């Protein structure tokens, strides 16, 4: 039986307490701040990043992992006995990570399959966990790729953004609109659409935004059975826990519910205080 190794990047938002025991490598997204380079999830977490921003007054620049970083991860898997490497990357619509992984795969004489998840955060994370499930059950490479394909339209991710400040700092929105939004207490609701995190609704208060997000999530799920569910946050674990307390009694996923950081490669664009939910239906 051939051995299949699974690799992803840190934008998957999966806690290492989950991926490490499964032998899943995460290639970290890079951040540059105040003359220092950091690796998301390795040398910098969400809380640490926001503390550095507060301390330095500077806004970090993000960078996709280099092809060399992926080559090292691929080689590590090959050296450990993998016949095939499957690498699930954050959506190519938001990052150059996928292209870097493809370049690395093309430069190596080995069976390496690079997959564009067309998703991010825990949506990408669920794809990784589903791929791992097939591998664990002894599935072939084709069966792993078929499972990934079958997930289209079954992953639903929603989050509430408490402030537009960081969106403006990241260059994703003009500073004037952000200022107006915060003045009028506008709270955007985000969801993954066409491989990008987009605003799908806006409310005037955090309470209304949270209620609307939960309603949108429930409508998206419908009567479908829940296979996986997790709650995401950026330096706001308590908020994620409270959200889980409201939602979890209504669903009984096949796999355990968990909480996860957005991770610096993503939270740098949203700021602290984000809470959200990700669900995979059967």
HELIX and SHEET records of a PDB file:
HELIX    1   1 UNK A   10  UNK A   12  5                                   3    
HELIX    2   2 UNK A   16  UNK A   22  1                                   7    
HELIX    3   3 UNK A   46  UNK A   56  1                                  11    
HELIX    4   4 UNK A   67  UNK A   79  1                                  13    
HELIX    5   5 UNK A   97  UNK A  106  1                                  10    
HELIX    6   6 UNK A  122  UNK A  136  1                                  15    
HELIX    7   7 UNK A  141  UNK A  150  1                                  10    
HELIX    8   8 UNK A  165  UNK A  169  1                                   5    
HELIX    9   9 UNK A  175  UNK A  183  1                                   9    
HELIX   10  10 UNK A  206  UNK A  221  1                                  16    
HELIX   11  11 UNK A  237  UNK A  247  1                                  11    
HELIX   12  12 UNK A  248  UNK A  250  5                                   3    
HELIX   13  13 UNK A  264  UNK A  267  1                                   4    
SHEET    1   A 4 UNK A  25  UNK A  27  0                                        
SHEET    2   A 4 UNK A   4  UNK A   9  1                                        
SHEET    3   A 4 UNK A  84  UNK A  89  1                                        
SHEET    4   A 4 UNK A 111  UNK A 116  1                                        
SHEET    1   B 3 UNK A  36  UNK A  39  0                                        
SHEET    2   B 3 UNK A  30  UNK A  33 -1                                        
SHEET    3   B 3 UNK A  61  UNK A  63 -1                                        
SHEET    1   C 6 UNK A 196  UNK A 203  0                                        
SHEET    2   C 6 UNK A 187  UNK A 193 -1                                        
SHEET    3   C 6 UNK A 155  UNK A 160 -1                                        
SHEET    4   C 6 UNK A 275  UNK A 281 -1                                        
SHEET    5   C 6 UNK A 226  UNK A 233 -1                                        
SHEET    6   C 6 UNK A 258  UNK A 261  1                                        
END                                                                             
